[in-house]
Amino acid sequence: MADCFELVADCRLRAATDLFAHTWNPVVLVALHEAPRRRVELRASIGGISDKVLTETLRRLLGYGLVERRRFAEVPPRVEYALTALGRSLFEGPMRALGEWVHEHGDQLIQ
């Protein structure tokens, strides 16, 4: 963080916090942490997400390099989404730590 004292638009800290600024980013990452999934499986496992929002979220996560899209040459066509190594490192590091913190202190946040 030594190069991020001014918190400018291209600051690494701001780029990282943008990952959590979009409500659905962490939710989709959690849904993909165990195994690759097809879109229909993702929608079924995530309550309350619309198809449009899921599409936007997947595109955003693909752009960040946190998720990869795999197309299989099958009939009918099959596409799966999976965490990349970068996505797994985000999940296993900061997201896991945040999850543990929320588990311990979440009741205090909701009061």
C-alpha positions in Angstrom: 0.0 0.0 0.0 3.0 2.3 0.0 2.1 3.5 -3.5 -1.5 4.3 -2.5 -1.5 7.2 -0.1 -3.7 9.4 -2.2 -6.4 6.8 -2.9 -6.7 7.9 -6.5 -9.0 6.1 -9.0 -6.4 3.6 -10.1 -5.2 2.8 -6.6 -4.8 -0.9 -5.8 -6.8 -0.5 -2.6 -9.7 1.0 -4.4 -9.5 -1.7 -7.1 -9.6 -4.3 -4.4 -12.5 -2.8 -2.5 -14.5 -2.5 -5.8 -14.7 -6.3 -5.7 -16.9 -6.0 -2.6 -18.8 -2.9 -3.7 -20.9 -4.9 -6.1 -23.3 -6.9 -3.9 -23.3 -10.0 -6.0 -19.5 -10.4 -6.7 -18.7 -12.1 -3.3 -21.9 -14.2 -3.6 -21.0 -15.6 -7.0 -17.4 -16.3 -5.9 -18.7 -18.2 -2.9 -21.1 -20.2 -5.1 -18.1 -21.2 -7.3 -15.6 -22.0 -4.6 -16.4 -25.7 -4.3 -16.6 -26.6 -8.0 -17.2 -25.3 -11.5 -20.9 -24.7 -12.2 -23.2 -24.0 -15.1 -25.3 -20.8 -15.2 -28.5 -22.7 -14.3 -26.8 -24.3 -11.3 -25.5 -20.9 -10.2 -28.9 -19.3 -10.4 -30.4 -22.2 -8.5 -27.9 -21.9 -5.7 -28.1 -18.1 -5.4 -31.4 -16.9 -4.1 -32.8 -13.7 -5.4 -30.4 -13.1 -8.3 -31.9 -12.3 -11.7 -30.6 -13.6 -14.9 -29.5 -10.1 -16.0 -27.6 -9.5 -12.8 -25.9 -12.9 -12.9 -24.8 -12.1 -16.5 -23.4 -8.7 -15.4 -21.7 -10.2 -12.4 -20.1 -13.1 -14.3 -18.8 -10.6 -17.0 -17.3 -8.4 -14.3 -15.6 -11.3 -12.5 -14.3 -12.6 -15.9 -12.9 -9.1 -16.6 -11.1 -9.1 -13.2 -9.6 -12.5 -14.0 -11.3 -14.1 -11.0 -13.5 -16.4 -12.9 -13.0 -18.4 -16.1 -15.6 -19.5 -18.7 -15.1 -23.0 -20.1 -16.9 -24.1 -23.3 -17.3 -27.7 -24.0 -17.6 -29.0 -27.6 -20.7 -31.0 -26.9 -24.3 -31.2 -28.2 -26.1 -29.5 -26.7 -23.3 -26.9 -25.9 -22.2 -26.7 -22.3 -20.5 -23.8 -20.5 -19.2 -23.8 -17.0 -17.8 -21.1 -14.8 -15.0 -21.7 -12.3 -12.7 -19.7 -10.1 -9.2 -19.0 -11.5 -6.1 -19.3 -9.3 -6.6 -15.6 -8.6 -10.2 -16.1 -7.6 -9.3 -19.0 -5.3 -6.7 -16.9 -3.6 -9.2 -14.1 -3.0 -11.7 -16.6 -1.6 -9.2 -18.5 0.6 -7.5 -15.2 1.9 -9.6 -12.1 2.4 -13.0 -13.6 1.8 -12.4 -16.4 4.3 -11.1 -14.0 6.9 -14.1 -11.7 6.4 -16.4 -14.6 6.7 -14.8 -15.6 10.0 -15.0 -12.1 11.2 -18.7 -11.8 10.2 -19.4 -15.2 11.9 -17.9 -13.9 15.1 -19.3 -10.3 15.0 -22.3 -10.5 12.6 -24.9 -10.2 15.4 -23.4 -6.9 16.5 -23.7 -5.5 12.9 -27.4 -6.4 12.6 -28.5 -4.8 16.0 
